[in-house]
Amino acid sequence: MFDHYDQNGGRTKRKYRHFKSFRIREWCYIESIDNFIHLQERKSQKKVKIPESGVIITEQVGKSLGVKVGNKIKLINNDKNEALVEVAGITENYLFNYVYLSPSYYDEVFKTKVEFNEVVGVLKNASREVEDNLSRKLIKKEGISSIGFNTAIKENFEETIRSLNYVVLVMIISAGALAFVVLYNLTNVNISERIREIATIKVLGFYDEEVSAYIYRENTILTLIGTLVGLIMGIFSHRYIMITVEMENMMFGLKLNLKSYLISIVLTLIFAVFVNFAMYYKLKNVEMVESLKSIE
């Protein structure tokens, strides 16, 4: 359970929900944590060390509670003891919520000796068969109540991502269809509004390719401008969607790869070329005499 305090120790009026998957992790030897868990800041990728005084919280906890480094939060351990602690750092994390602190700081804030009740290890062979055999052997040991593997957590996360991939695919197809319809209608209206101008150019002796290039040049410029604006707006749209679909114990990445930008640009240009190709026959078959007789 968390309560938020300001830098001066004054309690705020905000109330926060209980984190069901929250765990306090105390490390017997702080320097050994890198063998199991890598703590780092998301933006700077700077390594985060567990201090002797203060706690490290995961990013989703900080976002949900609205706390930053230097703020204070109240922790409640399994014995229902409360302690006011200071946030010394925020680490990148995507599944579940954790607070990391040193044993000495735990003893200091909770006024009791820390009792370790969890062991973290690394398997050289992380196959399903090895994990099953190890689970059956360890669960028979006295004092062991449960066993968990990160591979199962990883599989659940990947399953969630695969489900989101279908949603993303539908959005890409819909966006592509919309881009085609918009470009097609704009080009069609442009040609219809300038039919006499196009007919005049053809009468003056311009070839079909030159007439088409005359129209396509404008479409290409507008497409490039729209692509640039769309990329900028896409950054904010992506951030909004990722934050919206986040759950209490799961955070999604906000970083966009260069490949995503390139794919967006290429798909837009492909639709633009396809529309220009479809309109080429309409430009080629413009009736010059009939068009020149038409009323403005």
N, C-alpha and C positions, 0 to 999 in steps of 0.2 A: 504494500500500500504506500502511495506517495502523497505527501503534502508539499506544497511549494512555499519557499521562504525567499525574501529578497536578500540583497547582499548585507544588509544590516541586521538580519535575523528576524525581521518582522514578517509575520505570516500574512500571506495574501488572502483575498476573499474568494479566490477561485477554488473550485472543487474538482478533483480528478478521479477517474474511474480506477478500479482495481485491475492490475495486470495479472491475469490468471497464469501466464506462462513465465512470469518474472522469477529470476533466481539471483541470489547473492552469491558471488563466487569469491572465496578467500583462497589465497595461494600461499602454501607453506613456504615456498621459495619463489620470490617474485621473479628472479632472473630466469627461472625455468619455464615460464609461461610461453615463451617464444617457440618452444618445442612442440606446443600443442595448439596455441591460438595466437594469431598475429593481430595485434591491435594497431590501428592506424586511422588517421583522419581521412575522410572521404575525398575532400577537395585537394588538399595539399599532398596526400599520400605520406604524410609525415608520421613516423612511428610514435605511438603513444605508450608511455611507461606508467606502470602503476606506482603512484607516489606513496611515501610513508604516511602522509596525511592527506586525506581527501579520497574521493571515489571517482571511478571512470564509469560513465553510463553509455549505453548504446544510443545511436542517433535517433531511433524511433521513440525511445523514452523521452529524450530531450525535446523532440518535436511535439509529442502528445502533451507533455506537461508545460511546454513553453519555457523551459529553463535553458540557461547557458552556463558556460564556465564561470565560476565565481558565485553562482546562486547556491542556495541551500535547499535540500529536500529532507523529508523525514522517512526513515526506513523502519520497517517492522519485521523482525525476524520470526522464525518458527515458534519461538517461545512467547510471542506477542510483546516482546520488549521493543520500545521505541528509541530511536536515536536520530539526532539532527546532524547531518553530514554535509560537507561542502563538495560541490561538483568541481573536480580538478581537471577533467578532460572528457571529451566525447569521442567515441570510437565508431567506425563504420561497421554496420551489422545489418543483415537482411532477414534473418529468421530468429524469432523469439527476442526476448528482452533480458538484458543482464546488467548487473552492477558489479564492478570489480574493485576490490579493496585489499589492502595488506592485512595480515593477521594482527599486527600490532595496532593498526588503526581500528580494527574490529574490537579488540580488547578495550581500547580507549573509549570508544563511543558507546558500546553496549555494557561496559563495566563487568564483563564476564569473559572467561577464557573461551576462545574459539574451539569448537569441536568439529573436526572435518568429517563429513559424511558422504563424500563423493570422491571417486578416483577417476582420473582422465588418462587414457592411454592411446597409443598409436599402434595399429596393426600393420605388420609388413605385408600381409596378404588380406585384402579387404573383400574377398569373395563371399558370396552368400553362404556357401557351405561352411567356410571357416567361422563365420559369424554365428551360424546356427549351432555348430559344435561347441564353440566357446560359451555361448549363452547357456546351453544345457549343463555344462560343467560348472560354470560360475554360480548359477542360480541355486545349485545344491549346497553351496558354501554357506555356513552360518554367518549371519549379519548382512547378507546381500539380499535386498528386497526387489531390485529392478535393474535391468540392463538395457542400455540404449546405444544405438549406433548412428553416426552421422550419415551413413549411406542411406538409411531409411528417410531421414529428414531431407536429404538431397533429392531422393526420388520423388517425394511428395512435392517439393518445390518445383522440380522439373515438370511434374504432371500439371501443376497449376500454370506454369509458363506455356505448356503445350495447349492448354485450353484457351489461353489468351491469344495464342498464335492464330486460331481460327477467327477470333474477333478481328484481329489485325488484318487478316487476309480479306475478310468481308469489307473492311473499311478501305483497303487499297483498291479492290475491284470497284467499289462504289465511287471512290474518288476518281479513278480512271475513267469510268463511264461518264461521270459529271464533267470531267475535263474535255472529253470528246464531244459531248452534247453542246457545251458552252462554245468551244472553238468552232464547231460546225455551224452553229446558229449565227455566231458573229461573222464568220466568213460568208455565209449565205446572205445575210442582211447587207453586208458590205458590197457584195457583188450586185445584188438587186438594186441597191440605192445608186450605184455608179454604172449601171448598165450602158447608158448612153456614152459615158466617158470611155468605157472599155471598148465599145463599138467604134468610137472615133479613132482610138489608138490603132485598132486593127485595120481600119480603112486607110490610115496613113502609112501602112506597110509594115507594122511591127509583127514579128513572128509570134506564134502561140507561146513559145518558151519565154519570150521577152514580156509578153502581157502577163503571163502567170507570175514571173519574177516580180513584176510591178506590184501585184497584189500580195504575193507571199512575203515580200519584204516587210510590209506593215505587220502582218500576222506574226512573223518571226520576232520582231522588236517587242510587240505586245506580249508574246509568250515568254520571252526572256525577262521582261519586267515583272510579269505575274509570277514566274518561277522564283525570282529573287525575293519578292514580297512574301510569297508562300513559305519559303525557307525560314525567313525571319519569324513569321507568325507561327510556323510549325514548332519552333523551339519552345515558345510559351504554351502552345496547345499540348505538346508532349508533356511538359512539366505538370500542367493542370490535370491531365488524364491520369498520369502515374500517381500523383498525390491523391486523387479522388478514389482510385481503386485499391489503395493501400488498406491493409487490415491492421488490427491492433498489434499483432505479433509478426507482421511481415512488411518489409519495405522493399520497394523496387528501385532499380537504378535510374538516375536522372541524366546520365551521360549519354550523348549521342555519338555514334561512330561516324567517321568520315564516309564510310560505305553507305550509310543511310541517306546522306545528302546526295551522293552520286546516283544512287538508285532512283531517288525522287526526280532529279534533274533529267536523267535518261528516259524515264517513263513519260514525263511530260513532253519531252521533245519528240518521242516516238509517236505519241498521240497527235502532236502538232503536224508532223510529217504525214501521218496517215490522213488527216483532214485535208491537208494541201493536195495530196494525191487524189482524194475523192473529188475535190473541187476543180481539178485540172480539166476534166472532161466537160464540166459546165462552162468553163471559160473558153474552151476550144470550140464549143458548139454554139457560141453566142451568134444570133442572127443579126448581122450588122445593119441591114436595111430596116428590118422591123424595129430594132432597138433605136435607131436614129429617128424613126417616125413617132416613137412613143412620146407621150406628154410628160413633162417634168412634174 
